[in-house]
Amino acid sequence: ESGGMTMRMISASRRNVLLAATFGCLLLAVGCTINPATGKRQLTLISEQQEVALGLDEAKKAVAQYGRYPDDELQDYVSELGLRLAAASERPDLPWAFTVVDDPVVNAFALPGGQIFVTRGILAHFNSEAELASVLGHEIGHVTGRHSVEQMSTAQLANLGLGVAMIASEDVRPYAGMAAQGLQLMFLKFSRDDESESDMLGLRYMTNVGYDPNEMPKMFVTLDRISAAQGGGRIPVWASTHPNPDRREEVTYERIERLPSDRQSGTVNRDGYLRRLDGIVFGEDPRQGYFIGNRFCHPELEFQLTFPDGWQMMNTRQFVAAVSPEQNAIVQLTLARGDSAAGAEREFFSSQAVERGEAWNYNFHNFRTVPTQERPTVVRGLIGFLELEGRVYQLVGYTREDLWSTHRSVTHTSLASFGRLADRRYLNVDAKRIELLELPERMTIAMFDQRYPSTVDVEALAIVNGVEPNVMLERGTLVKRVIGGQLPGQ
């Protein structure tokens, strides 16, 4: 017995040596390359060609999800500035592209291979060209630092290691699914070290082309103020993917102090940048759909739909939906595939995973899913395909089979409420927009808002102008005002 135990221990020891040797050989084969931007050794299992291809593919999805902001002059302006900064980086030959997406959130993001996106929401909060350059430089830094590539390489290596361990040890196999899920969760966002490194690289690139580095920490202050204003424990979109490094402002000022004296100042271009914002959409755009209570109106597509009371509602470019308070039922509207309602219905019920039930209200059918070993839970619901103004819509509500009797009535009522929107009060809404005014005399933002009222509160107006509400501004200063956007009944 003791001999058998010894043999198993030796065998386990050999497996561990084999596992370690496998990792060692792999690391030697792929190497830890020297990153040209940071000078650090870096794990890279993904070639530059693969990086570029991946970024281009993901960029198409990003544009489909958010949409390009429809202002060619603004697109060209951001692109030209971004390309100048990228040309001053250590990877100038990547197929760099800079796109403004039609999204109200304050965010910017970089995809592998040089695909950079900024939202109209973050552009509205900049107050100089140098601030824009600092954020574009920061995102370029994520690409030149190959932060996404390093994360993906680490994830690949971890998954490969998991596979090797599964082969080498029976003890690991039962936990493989849980471990793989955990590995996926580890690589969802940049680290604080990545953020600090991108700050450093962004500072380098903006000063390489002559911008004032002192504008970078101003943007960090604005981001912090936006986070504080949102409150309620919510993590802003920017913060969810760009965790705030420790002492970010102080560290940036310390880096500026270490720069050569001729790089500690430079171009700001406040007024020139601000004039490009005149008329930009601010906040949610009601032309893309809006809620009044639990009623959803879409003025561009001219339809309306009323969701169940108390359900949590959401509107995206792909769908509009509401989820029950218990999060166990959903009502959703999307554009359907196909040229006709009949064709879309045939395609849906052609799946062997779905059973057609009795018809309801002419355009709708009850349905249930067919249980399988992989998906034993049966879903029941109501689905309909309707045509309106040349488009085919899919309307569906569903829940677990055992809960269908609880949600059936409100689902029927909600889906049956879909119809044409004809009331001009609801069709003629417009978005909030930035308007620029030149101060006729010295005044604070609070005083400015009293004289030239905005459709946002004073605190939001102060944040978007990058000042405190009671700081005195000089005569002739360009100031942003937010106008329009009132919805019916407001």
C-alpha positions in Angstrom: 0.0 0.0 0.0 2.8 2.4 0.9 4.6 1.5 -2.3 1.4 2.3 -4.3 1.1 5.6 -2.6 4.8 6.4 -3.3 4.3 5.5 -7.0 1.2 7.8 -7.2 3.2 10.6 -5.6 6.1 10.1 -8.1 3.6 10.0 -10.9 1.9 13.3 -9.7 5.3 14.8 -9.3 6.2 13.9 -12.9 2.9 15.4 -14.1 3.7 18.7 -12.3 7.2 18.7 -13.8 5.6 18.0 -17.2 3.1 20.8 -16.7 5.8 23.3 -15.7 8.0 22.2 -18.6 5.1 22.7 -21.0 4.6 26.2 -19.8 8.3 26.9 -19.9 8.7 25.7 -23.5 5.6 27.6 -24.5 6.9 30.8 -23.0 10.3 30.3 -24.7 8.7 29.5 -28.0 6.5 32.6 -28.1 8.8 34.8 -26.0 8.1 37.8 -23.9 8.7 40.5 -26.5 9.9 44.0 -25.7 7.1 46.5 -26.2 8.4 49.5 -28.2 6.2 52.0 -26.4 7.0 51.0 -22.8 10.3 49.2 -23.1 8.9 46.4 -20.9 8.8 42.6 -21.5 5.3 41.6 -22.6 3.6 38.3 -23.3 2.3 38.3 -26.9 0.7 35.1 -28.3 -1.2 37.2 -30.9 0.6 38.5 -34.0 0.2 42.1 -35.2 -1.7 40.8 -38.2 -4.1 38.9 -36.0 -4.4 42.0 -33.8 -5.3 44.2 -36.7 -7.8 41.7 -38.1 -9.5 41.3 -34.7 -9.8 45.1 -34.3 -11.3 45.6 -37.7 -13.9 42.9 -37.1 -14.8 44.3 -33.7 -15.0 47.8 -35.1 -17.8 46.8 -37.4 -19.7 45.5 -34.4 -19.1 48.7 -32.5 -20.4 50.9 -35.4 -23.5 48.6 -35.7 -24.2 48.8 -32.0 -23.7 52.5 -31.5 -23.9 54.1 -34.9 -21.7 56.8 -36.4 -22.5 60.3 -35.2 -24.0 62.0 -38.4 -21.6 65.0 -38.6 -18.9 64.6 -41.3 -17.0 67.7 -40.3 -16.8 66.6 -36.7 -15.8 63.1 -37.8 -13.0 64.5 -40.0 -11.8 66.8 -37.2 -11.5 64.0 -34.6 -9.9 61.7 -37.2 -7.3 64.2 -38.3 -6.3 64.9 -34.7 -6.2 61.3 -33.9 -4.0 60.4 -36.9 -1.5 63.2 -36.0 -1.2 61.7 -32.5 -0.9 58.2 -33.8 1.8 59.2 -36.2 3.8 60.5 -33.2 3.5 57.1 -31.5 5.8 54.0 -31.6 3.3 52.2 -33.9 2.6 54.7 -36.7 2.1 52.1 -39.4 -1.0 50.5 -37.9 -4.3 51.1 -39.9 -5.4 53.7 -37.3 -9.0 54.9 -37.5 -10.9 57.3 -35.2 -14.7 57.3 -35.1 -17.3 59.4 -33.2 -20.2 57.2 -32.2 -23.7 58.4 -31.6 -23.9 57.6 -27.9 -24.7 59.9 -25.0 -22.5 58.3 -22.4 -19.1 59.8 -21.5 -16.8 57.2 -22.9 -13.9 56.4 -25.2 -12.5 53.0 -26.0 -9.7 51.4 -28.1 -9.9 48.1 -30.0 -6.8 46.1 -30.9 -4.9 47.2 -34.0 -5.7 51.0 -33.8 -9.5 51.3 -33.9 -10.4 54.2 -31.6 -13.9 55.3 -30.7 -15.1 58.4 -28.8 -18.7 59.1 -27.9 -20.5 62.4 -28.6 -21.2 62.3 -24.9 -17.5 62.7 -24.0 -16.9 65.3 -26.8 -19.6 67.5 -25.3 -17.7 67.5 -22.0 -14.3 68.5 -23.4 -13.4 72.2 -23.2 -10.3 72.3 -25.3 -8.7 70.6 -28.2 -5.8 69.7 -25.8 -8.3 67.8 -23.6 -9.5 65.8 -26.6 -5.9 65.1 -27.5 -5.2 63.8 -24.0 -8.0 61.3 -24.2 -7.2 60.2 -27.8 -3.5 59.9 -26.7 -4.6 57.8 -23.7 -6.6 55.4 -26.0 -3.7 55.3 -28.5 -1.6 54.3 -25.5 -3.8 51.2 -24.9 -3.0 50.1 -28.5 0.7 50.9 -28.5 1.0 49.3 -25.0 -0.8 46.3 -26.5 -2.9 46.0 -23.3 -5.8 44.2 -25.0 -3.4 41.8 -26.8 -1.6 41.1 -23.5 -4.9 40.4 -21.8 -6.0 38.0 -24.6 -2.6 36.4 -24.6 -2.7 35.8 -20.8 -6.2 34.4 -21.2 -5.1 32.1 -24.0 -2.2 30.9 -21.9 -4.4 30.4 -18.9 -6.9 28.5 -20.9 -4.1 26.4 -22.5 -2.7 25.8 -19.0 -6.2 24.7 -17.9 -6.3 22.3 -20.9 -2.9 20.9 -20.1 -3.9 20.5 -16.4 -7.1 18.7 -17.4 -5.0 16.2 -19.4 -2.4 15.8 -16.7 -4.6 15.6 -13.7 -7.9 13.9 -13.2 -8.3 16.0 -10.0 -8.8 19.2 -12.1 -11.4 17.9 -14.6 -14.5 18.2 -12.5 -13.8 21.9 -11.9 -12.9 22.8 -15.5 -16.1 24.6 -16.3 -16.0 26.7 -13.2 -12.4 27.6 -13.7 -12.9 28.6 -17.4 -15.8 30.8 -16.4 -13.6 32.5 -13.8 -10.9 33.0 -16.3 -13.3 34.8 -18.6 -14.3 37.1 -15.8 -10.7 38.0 -15.1 -10.1 39.7 -18.4 -13.0 42.0 -18.9 -11.4 45.4 -18.4 -8.0 47.2 -18.2 -6.1 47.1 -15.0 -5.1 50.2 -13.0 -1.5 49.6 -14.2 -2.7 49.7 -17.8 -4.6 52.9 -17.1 -1.6 54.6 -15.5 0.6 53.4 -18.4 -1.8 54.8 -20.9 -1.9 58.1 -19.1 1.9 58.2 -19.3 1.8 57.3 -23.0 -1.0 59.8 -23.8 1.0 62.5 -22.1 3.9 61.6 -24.3 1.9 61.7 -27.6 0.1 64.9 -26.9 3.3 66.7 -26.1 5.0 65.1 -29.1 2.6 67.2 -31.3 2.7 70.3 -29.2 -0.3 70.2 -26.9 -0.4 71.6 -23.4 -0.1 68.6 -21.0 -1.8 70.6 -18.2 -5.1 70.0 -19.9 -4.9 66.2 -19.2 -5.6 66.4 -15.5 -8.5 68.8 -16.1 -10.3 65.9 -17.9 -9.7 63.6 -15.0 -11.4 66.1 -12.7 -14.4 66.3 -15.1 -14.6 62.5 -15.1 -14.6 62.4 -11.3 -17.3 65.0 -11.2 -19.5 63.1 -13.6 -19.0 60.0 -11.5 -19.9 61.8 -8.3 -23.0 63.4 -9.9 -24.3 60.1 -11.1 -24.1 58.7 -7.5 -26.4 56.0 -6.3 -23.6 53.4 -6.5 -23.7 53.2 -10.2 -20.4 52.7 -12.0 -20.1 55.1 -14.9 -19.3 53.5 -18.3 -15.9 55.1 -18.4 -15.0 53.9 -15.0 -16.2 50.4 -15.7 -13.6 49.8 -18.3 -11.0 52.5 -17.2 -10.4 51.9 -13.5 -9.0 55.1 -11.8 -5.4 54.7 -10.9 -4.3 56.0 -7.4 -3.4 59.7 -7.2 -4.1 60.1 -10.9 -4.1 63.9 -11.0 -1.0 64.2 -8.7 0.9 61.6 -10.7 0.1 63.4 -14.0 1.3 66.7 -12.6 4.5 65.1 -11.3 5.1 63.7 -14.8 4.6 67.1 -16.3 7.1 68.6 -13.9 9.7 66.1 -15.2 9.2 67.0 -18.8 11.6 69.3 -20.6 10.6 73.0 -20.0 9.6 73.4 -23.6 7.1 70.6 -23.3 5.4 71.8 -20.1 3.1 74.1 -22.1 1.7 74.2 -25.6 -1.4 74.5 -27.7 -4.8 74.5 -25.9 -7.2 75.8 -28.5 -10.2 76.3 -26.3 -12.4 78.5 -28.4 -11.7 76.7 -31.7 -12.7 73.4 -30.1 -15.8 74.7 -28.5 -17.1 76.2 -31.7 -17.1 72.7 -33.2 -19.5 71.6 -30.5 -22.2 74.2 -31.4 -25.3 72.1 -32.1 -24.0 68.7 -31.0 -26.7 66.5 -29.5 -26.4 66.3 -25.7 -27.8 63.4 -23.6 -30.3 60.8 -24.8 -31.7 61.5 -28.3 -35.5 61.2 -28.2 -35.6 60.9 -32.0 -34.3 57.4 -31.4 -37.1 56.6 -29.0 -38.1 57.8 -25.5 -40.3 56.8 -22.6 -43.2 58.7 -21.0 -44.0 56.7 -18.0 -44.3 53.1 -19.3 -45.2 54.2 -22.8 -42.5 54.1 -25.5 -42.7 56.4 -28.5 -40.4 56.3 -31.5 -40.8 59.4 -33.6 -38.5 58.4 -36.4 -40.2 55.0 -37.0 -43.6 56.4 -35.9 -44.7 53.6 -33.6 -45.7 53.3 -29.9 -45.8 50.5 -27.4 -46.9 50.5 -23.8 -45.0 48.2 -21.4 -46.4 46.6 -18.2 -46.5 48.9 -15.1 -43.5 48.6 -12.8 -41.3 46.8 -15.3 -37.7 47.9 -15.9 -37.5 49.4 -19.4 -34.5 49.8 -21.8 -34.0 51.2 -25.2 -31.0 50.3 -27.5 -30.4 50.5 -31.3 -31.1 46.8 -31.5 -34.2 46.5 -29.4 -36.6 48.1 -26.9 -37.7 45.9 -24.0 -39.0 45.7 -20.4 -38.1 43.1 -17.7 -40.4 42.2 -14.9 -39.5 43.3 -11.3 -38.5 39.8 -10.5 -36.4 39.6 -13.7 -38.1 36.4 -14.7 -40.2 37.7 -17.7 -39.5 40.0 -20.7 -41.4 41.9 -23.4 -39.3 42.9 -26.3 -39.6 44.5 -29.8 -37.0 44.2 -32.5 -36.9 44.6 -36.3 -37.5 41.1 -37.8 -35.5 39.5 -40.6 -37.3 39.1 -43.9 -39.5 41.1 -46.2 -42.8 40.2 -44.8 -44.5 39.3 -41.5 -45.6 36.0 -42.9 -42.1 35.1 -44.0 -40.6 36.1 -40.6 -43.2 34.0 -38.8 -42.5 31.0 -41.0 -38.8 31.3 -40.3 -39.4 31.5 -36.5 -41.5 28.5 -36.4 -39.4 26.5 -38.8 -37.0 25.8 -35.9 -37.4 22.4 -34.3 -36.7 23.9 -30.9 -40.1 25.8 -31.0 -43.6 24.6 -31.0 -46.4 26.7 -32.4 -49.5 27.2 -30.1 -52.9 28.6 -30.7 -53.3 31.9 -32.5 -54.3 35.1 -30.6 -55.6 38.4 -31.9 -54.9 37.5 -35.6 -51.2 38.5 -35.6 -49.9 36.6 -32.6 -49.2 33.0 -31.7 -48.5 31.3 -28.4 -45.4 29.2 -28.4 -43.3 27.0 -26.2 -39.7 25.7 -26.5 -39.0 22.0 -26.8 -37.0 20.8 -23.8 -33.6 19.2 -24.4 -30.9 17.7 -22.2 -28.9 20.9 -22.7 -31.9 23.3 -22.2 -34.4 21.4 -20.0 -36.3 24.6 -18.9 -39.3 25.2 -21.1 -40.1 28.7 -22.1 -43.6 29.8 -23.0 -44.7 33.1 -24.6 -46.5 35.0 -27.2 -44.9 36.2 -30.5 -46.2 38.3 -33.3 -44.9 39.8 -36.6 -46.4 43.0 -37.8 -45.7 45.3 -40.7 -45.6 49.1 -40.4 -44.3 51.7 -42.9 -42.4 49.1 -44.9 -40.7 47.5 -41.9 -41.4 44.1 -40.2 -41.4 44.1 -36.4 -41.1 41.1 -34.1 -42.9 41.5 -30.8 -42.4 38.8 -28.2 -43.1 38.2 -24.5 -41.9 35.1 -22.7 -41.1 33.5 -19.3 -40.7 30.0 -17.8 -43.6 27.7 -18.5 -44.5 27.5 -14.8 -44.7 31.4 -14.6 -46.6 32.0 -17.9 -50.1 32.1 -16.2 -48.7 34.9 -13.9 -47.4 37.1 -16.8 -49.7 36.1 -19.6 -52.3 38.9 -19.2 -49.9 41.8 -18.9 -47.8 40.4 -21.8 -50.9 40.2 -24.1 -52.0 43.7 -23.1 -48.5 45.1 -23.8 -47.9 43.5 -27.1 -51.4 44.4 -28.3 -50.7 48.1 -27.6 -48.2 48.3 -30.5 -49.4 50.7 -33.1 -48.8 53.8 -35.3 -47.8 57.0 -33.5 -49.7 59.9 -35.2 -49.9 62.6 -32.5 -47.6 65.5 -33.7 -46.8 66.4 -30.1 -45.0 63.1 -29.7 -43.6 63.0 -33.3 -42.1 66.5 -33.3 -39.7 66.1 -30.3 -36.1 67.1 -30.7 -32.9 66.3 -28.8 -31.1 68.6 -26.3 -28.2 70.4 -28.0 -25.2 72.4 -27.1 -25.4 76.1 -27.9 -22.5 78.5 -27.5 -22.8 82.0 -26.1 -20.3 84.7 -25.4 -20.6 86.2 -21.9 -21.7 89.9 -22.2 -20.1 90.6 -18.8 -18.4 88.9 -15.9 -20.7 86.2 -14.3 -20.7 82.8 -12.8 -22.4 79.7 -14.4 -25.2 80.1 -11.9 -25.7 83.7 -13.0 -25.5 82.6 -16.6 -28.1 80.0 -16.2 -30.5 82.5 -14.6 -30.1 84.8 -17.6 -29.9 82.1 -20.3 -31.8 79.1 -18.9 -30.7 75.6 -19.9 -32.7 72.4 -20.0 -30.2 70.7 -17.6 -29.6 71.7 -14.0 -26.9 74.1 -12.9 -24.6 71.4 -11.6 -24.7 69.5 -14.9 -24.1 72.8 -16.8 -21.1 73.6 -14.6 -19.6 70.1 -15.2 -20.1 70.3 -19.0 -18.3 73.7 -18.9 -15.5 72.4 -16.7 -16.0 75.0 -14.0 -17.5 75.3 -10.5 -21.0 76.9 -10.4 -19.9 80.0 -8.5 -16.5 80.7 -10.2 -16.5 84.1 -11.9 -15.9 83.9 -15.6 -14.6 86.9 -17.6 -16.5 88.9 -20.2 -16.2 87.4 -23.6 -15.7 83.8 -22.4 -17.4 81.2 -24.6 -19.9 79.2 -22.5 -21.9 76.1 -23.4 -25.6 76.2 -22.9 -28.0 73.2 -23.3 -31.2 73.9 -25.1 -34.2 71.9 -26.3 -35.2 68.4 -25.6 -38.4 68.9 -23.8 -40.8 65.9 -24.1 -44.6 66.2 -24.2 -45.9 66.8 -20.7 -42.7 68.3 -19.3 
